Amino acid sequence: MVKPTRWGIIGLGKIAEKFANDLIKVPNTSLHAVASTSSERAQDFAQKFQVPYHYDSYEAIFKTPDLDVIYIATPHTSHAENAILCLKNKMPVLCEKPFAMNLKQVEQMVTIARENDTFLMEAMWTRFLPVIMKTQELIAEDRIGKVKTIHADFGFVAPFTPERRTLNPSLGGGALLDIGIYPAYLSLLLLGYPTDVHALSTFGQTGVDETTSFIFKYPQATALMNATFASRTRTEALIYGDKGYIHLPERFHESKTLTLFETDKEPVTFSFDRETRGYNFEIEEVNNCLRNNKKESVKMPLSMSVKLMSLLDEIRQKAGIFYDGID
Ligand SMILES: NC(=O)c1ccc[n+]([C@@H]2O[C@H](COP(=O)([O-])OP(=O)(O)OC[C@H]3O[C@@H](n4cnc5c(N)ncnc54)[C@H](OP(=O)(O)O)[C@@H]3O)[C@@H](O)[C@H]2O)c1
C-alpha cells in the first residue's frame, strides 16, 4: 500500500486552480493545505477542493501536520523567495516556471536545497508529457536522422491588463519568460546548450517584451523560435532531421499527438489521450522522487534548470529585456 503524498499550494491564482484540478485526479495524492495572501481566497479554494488546512499567510503553511511537498504558483518575481522559505523549512518544492528571474536567483535556490538536503524541481511539465518522451524516443531510434533545425513558436493576444503579471514589469511580465521559455526548453532538451544565441524583441506599452524572436546555433544545427503576446500564432513545433521530421501540433507544449514524417513513407500519428490538462505527469514524478527519497528529478534535474535560466538570461541580454533590480 503506497502512502499518499500530501501537497500544499502557495499562491492561489489561475494556474493553482488548474494544477489542483489535475492533482485531485492523481492516485495516492491529496491536496492537504493551501496558503494565500487573502483569507477569503484561501477559504474559497479550500472549500472548492475540500482542503483540510488553509492559511492567509505563506509562512503559516509550515505548521500543517504531515505535509509532504509544496507547489509554488506565485508570479515569477516571488519564486526564489518563496522556494527559499520552503527549503529553509525543509519542505520539498515544486516551483512554477520560470524557476526564478535570473541565474543568480536559481543558483541560490539550488545551493539552499542542497544545504538543507531537500527536494527541489522546476515545474517544467512539458518534460513529462508522453508526446515529448515519444519525440525523444523517435529521435534516439534515428527515425528522422540527425536533428538539423527546430522551428517552434508560442503566441496569443494578451488582453491589455497592465496590472496583471503577464504585462506588469514589476511581476516579471513579458513574452519570453512567460511563454518563450517553452520553445527555448524544447531546443535545450533536444539539442543541448547552443554555441551562439541571437535575439530581438519588440516592447509594448508597459515596457515588457511583447514579442521576442530568437535563434540558437549549434555546431551542426539551428533552432528558430518566437514568443509573442501580439498575435495568435500556430504554437507548434517542427523538428527537422536529415531523414524526416516530427510535427507537434498546437499547442505543442501540451500536445496530445505528434506526427512522424519519414522520407518516402506515409506519415504516422501517435496519440496520447488524457483526461487531465497534463500536470498529472509532473505531479507523479515528484511523488515518485519523494517516495524514493530523491532530492532531485533525473528527468528535470537542477542542472537543467540552471542551463535553462542561463539561456533565458542570455536571450534577455541580447534582446535588451531588463527588469529593475535584476541583472
Ligand atoms: N505551467 C503552466 O502551464 C503555467 C501556466 C500559467 C502560469 N504559470 C506560471 O505560474 C505562475 C503564476 O501564474 P498565474 O497565471 O497563476 O498568475 P496569477 O493568476 O496572477 O496568480 C498568481 C498568484 O500569486 C500570488 N501572489 C503573490 N504575490 C503576488 C503579487 N505581488 N502580485 C500578484 N500575485 C501575487 C497571488 O495569490 P494569493 O494572493 O492567493 O497568494 C496570485 O493569485 C507564473 O510564474 C507563471 O509563469 C505556469
The ligand as an SDF file (V2000), in Angstrom:
LIG
                    3D

 48 52  0  0  0  0  0  0  0  0999 V2000
    2.8030   25.5220  -16.0380 N   0  0  0  0  0  0  0  0  0  0  0  0
    1.9040   26.2240  -16.6810 C   0  0  0  0  0  0  0  0  0  0  0  0
    1.2130   25.7500  -17.5770 O   0  0  0  0  0  0  0  0  0  0  0  0
    1.6660   27.6470  -16.2620 C   0  0  0  0  0  0  0  0  0  0  0  0
    0.5440   28.3250  -16.7400 C   0  0  0  0  0  0  0  0  0  0  0  0
    0.3140   29.6050  -16.2810 C   0  0  0  0  0  0  0  0  0  0  0  0
    1.1960   30.1950  -15.4040 C   0  0  0  0  0  0  0  0  0  0  0  0
    2.3160   29.5150  -14.9940 N   0  0  0  0  0  0  0  0  0  0  0  0
    3.2650   30.1460  -14.0520 C   0  0  0  0  0  0  0  0  0  0  0  0
    2.6380   30.2040  -12.7750 O   0  0  0  0  0  0  0  0  0  0  0  0
    2.9520   31.4170  -12.1190 C   0  0  0  0  0  0  0  0  0  0  0  0
    1.6420   32.0840  -11.6890 C   0  0  0  0  0  0  0  0  0  0  0  0
    0.8790   32.3800  -12.8340 O   0  0  0  0  0  0  0  0  0  0  0  0
   -0.7240   32.6760  -12.7600 P   0  0  0  0  0  0  0  0  0  0  0  0
   -1.1620   32.8690  -14.1600 O   0  0  0  0  0  0  0  0  0  0  0  0
   -1.4040   31.6580  -11.9250 O   0  0  0  0  0  0  0  0  0  0  0  0
   -0.7040   34.0810  -12.0130 O   0  0  0  0  0  0  0  0  0  0  0  0
   -1.8880   34.7640  -11.2090 P   0  0  0  0  0  0  0  0  0  0  0  0
   -3.2040   34.2890  -11.7010 O   0  0  0  0  0  0  0  0  0  0  0  0
   -1.6020   36.2160  -11.2060 O   0  0  0  0  0  0  0  0  0  0  0  0
   -1.7030   34.1820   -9.7330 O   0  0  0  0  0  0  0  0  0  0  0  0
   -0.5420   34.3720   -9.0070 C   0  0  0  0  0  0  0  0  0  0  0  0
   -0.8760   34.3100   -7.5180 C   0  0  0  0  0  0  0  0  0  0  0  0
    0.3190   34.5660   -6.7940 O   0  0  0  0  0  0  0  0  0  0  0  0
    0.0100   35.2500   -5.5740 C   0  0  0  0  0  0  0  0  0  0  0  0
    0.8720   36.4330   -5.4530 N   0  0  0  0  0  0  0  0  0  0  0  0
    1.8730   36.5740   -4.5790 C   0  0  0  0  0  0  0  0  0  0  0  0
    2.4840   37.7560   -4.6990 N   0  0  0  0  0  0  0  0  0  0  0  0
    1.8290   38.4050   -5.6780 C   0  0  0  0  0  0  0  0  0  0  0  0
    1.9690   39.6980   -6.2560 C   0  0  0  0  0  0  0  0  0  0  0  0
    2.9100   40.5600   -5.8480 N   0  0  0  0  0  0  0  0  0  0  0  0
    1.1280   40.0270   -7.2390 N   0  0  0  0  0  0  0  0  0  0  0  0
    0.2000   39.1940   -7.6830 C   0  0  0  0  0  0  0  0  0  0  0  0
    0.0120   37.9400   -7.1620 N   0  0  0  0  0  0  0  0  0  0  0  0
    0.8140   37.5690   -6.1670 C   0  0  0  0  0  0  0  0  0  0  0  0
   -1.4760   35.5720   -5.6090 C   0  0  0  0  0  0  0  0  0  0  0  0
   -2.0890   34.5420   -4.8750 O   0  0  0  0  0  0  0  0  0  0  0  0
   -2.5190   34.6810   -3.3330 P   0  0  0  0  0  0  0  0  0  0  0  0
   -2.9530   36.0990   -3.1180 O   0  0  0  0  0  0  0  0  0  0  0  0
   -3.5920   33.6850   -3.2410 O   0  0  0  0  0  0  0  0  0  0  0  0
   -1.3320   34.3570   -2.5120 O   0  0  0  0  0  0  0  0  0  0  0  0
   -1.8710   35.3860   -7.0550 C   0  0  0  0  0  0  0  0  0  0  0  0
   -3.1950   34.9610   -7.1880 O   0  0  0  0  0  0  0  0  0  0  0  0
    3.8080   32.2380  -13.0960 C   0  0  0  0  0  0  0  0  0  0  0  0
    5.1500   32.1740  -12.7200 O   0  0  0  0  0  0  0  0  0  0  0  0
    3.5910   31.5630  -14.4450 C   0  0  0  0  0  0  0  0  0  0  0  0
    4.7470   31.5690  -15.2860 O   0  0  0  0  0  0  0  0  0  0  0  0
    2.5390   28.2660  -15.4040 C   0  0  0  0  0  0  0  0  0  0  0  0
  1  2  1  0
  2  3  2  0
  2  4  1  0
  4  5  1  0
  4 48  2  0
  5  6  2  0
  6  7  1  0
  7  8  2  0
  8  9  1  0
  8 48  1  0
  9 10  1  0
  9 46  1  0
 10 11  1  0
 11 12  1  0
 11 44  1  0
 12 13  1  0
 13 14  1  0
 14 15  2  0
 14 16  1  0
 14 17  1  0
 17 18  1  0
 18 19  2  0
 18 20  1  0
 18 21  1  0
 21 22  1  0
 22 23  1  0
 23 24  1  0
 23 42  1  0
 24 25  1  0
 25 26  1  0
 25 36  1  0
 26 27  1  0
 26 35  1  0
 27 28  2  0
 28 29  1  0
 29 30  1  0
 29 35  2  0
 30 31  1  0
 30 32  2  0
 32 33  1  0
 33 34  2  0
 34 35  1  0
 36 37  1  0
 36 42  1  0
 37 38  1  0
 38 39  2  0
 38 40  1  0
 38 41  1  0
 42 43  1  0
 44 45  1  0
 44 46  1  0
 46 47  1  0
M  CHG  2   8   1  16  -1
M  END
$$$$
